[in-house]
Amino acid sequence: MECTCRDDNLCELTEYIKGVFNPEHPQSALIAILHHAQGMYGYLSRDVMEHIAQVTEVPAAEIYGVATFYSFFKHTPQGKHQIHVCMGTACYIRGGAKLLETLEDMLNIKPGETTEDMLFTLGETRCIGACGLAPVMMIDDKVYGRVEPEQLKGILDEYRTEMQA
């Protein structure tokens, strides 16, 4: 049977679902399916969640419930680079809040938002596990320690330059 989905990604997602979904235990693969879909699209749109509901025959309300319960799942488009500022105790005391405030001003966004150019999404985290380097932030998988607000422009420019290259 040939896929009749609106786009190739939905066909790929449908094939993935068919490979992991067990109708006798419909909830057993739901998180894996949502995780896979977010990996494909970068976030879980209403259309994607409704497609999952249709293919699995799990009520859409249940799909939405799981997707909104876990903070890992994103429901809006994310930037190419994820910035996370540590707000754990050590980082907060050593200037994490000032870093976050400076980034908000520089990028003109609040935590949970994405820049208009879709380059950065800003977020907070409670602990990165590098308390001795406080204040700490991460961009994607790279950790920056002992960050001063004056360093932020240069750090962000590295990612902007990468985009232009």
Buried (B, 14 or more C-beta within 10 A) or exposed (E): EEEEBEEEBBBBBBEBBEEEBEEEEBEEBBBEBBBBBBEEBBBBBEEBBEBBBEBBEBEBEBBBEBBEEEEEBBBEEBBBBBBBBBBBEBBBEBBBBBBBEBBBEBBEBEBEBBBEEEBBBBBBBEEBEBBEBBBBBBBEEEBBBEBEBEBBEEBBEEBEEEEEE
